[in-house]
Amino acid sequence: MSEPTPKGKATDRPGVVLREHVFDGIEEYDQKLPNWWLFTLYIMIVFFVIYWFLYYQVGMFASDAERIDAKIAVIDQKRDAQLQEMLATLDDKSLWEMSRDSARVEAGHAIFAGKCVACHGEDLSGYNAEGGKLAGQPLNDTEWLYGGNPMDVFNTISNGSPNLLSGMIPWKNMMSPADVAKVTAFVMSHHKEGEEWTKGTPTAPVAAPAEAAAPAAAPAEPPKP
Ligand code: HEC
């Protein structure tokens, strides 16, 4: 196919020439690339131009990241719908049921271990393992400051203590209602449905006398998110 170029040295194969240079005794044929090979190269170039144009200029096809985002958005939407459904049916009865559902209680335990043990203790007693008093209220007794029905507990966790200095913050800012429900289920799993509870009186915060409420003297530790 290829004509011998004037520069080439003829070889014993017809139409094949050797280039003039020699590197360490290595010689090089001067051959035309096979057409089928060149053809794939040209196809690639054309493909690249079309691909680059449609993907990066026109934006005709969604990128992988966009497709994944869209799928996640659908999942989130479903989850939100389920959540709304759950919140609509959330009451003392369903929370008591959740408190007997080991999967939910386990999930609630994990949340409790991450966000609540520091103040309420591993065993919910309000004391740490060494017997030191923690900042939080005991949650395993039958005296409740803000009500001991599961929905009361849910609302206390969700909205926090009315006493802003107590350190019991509105947890709805830090977690989803579903997670609040799970951690409520965990707390209620330490109680029996129908048990009697009494209303305790919140103790006034030590460092907040009404007349000299200096915010700097607030005893609340910043909660760990
Ligand atoms: C920074 C310390 C702190 C953290 C963290 C904390 N709490 Fe509390 N919690 C308190 C204090 C203090 C009170 C008592 C509030 C009061 O006296 O008004 C309280 C009260 C409560 C009550 C009401 C008890 C009652 O007798 O009515 C519940 C329920 C409760 N916490 C659950 C939780 C849960 C669940 C978490 C984790 C998501 C949590 N707390 C995290 C400090 C904390």
Boltz pocket constraint, residues with backbone or C-beta under 6 A from the ligand:
constraints:
  - pocket:
      binder: B
      contacts: [[A, 111], [A, 112], [A, 115], [A, 116], [A, 117], [A, 118], [A, 119], [A, 120], [A, 135], [A, 136], [A, 137], [A, 138], [A, 139], [A, 143], [A, 144], [A, 145], [A, 146], [A, 147], [A, 153], [A, 156], [A, 157], [A, 161], [A, 162], [A, 163], [A, 166], [A, 167], [A, 168], [A, 169], [A, 171], [A, 183], [A, 184], [A, 187], [A, 200], [A, 202], [A, 203], [A, 221], [A, 222], [A, 223], [A, 224]]
      max_distance: 6.0
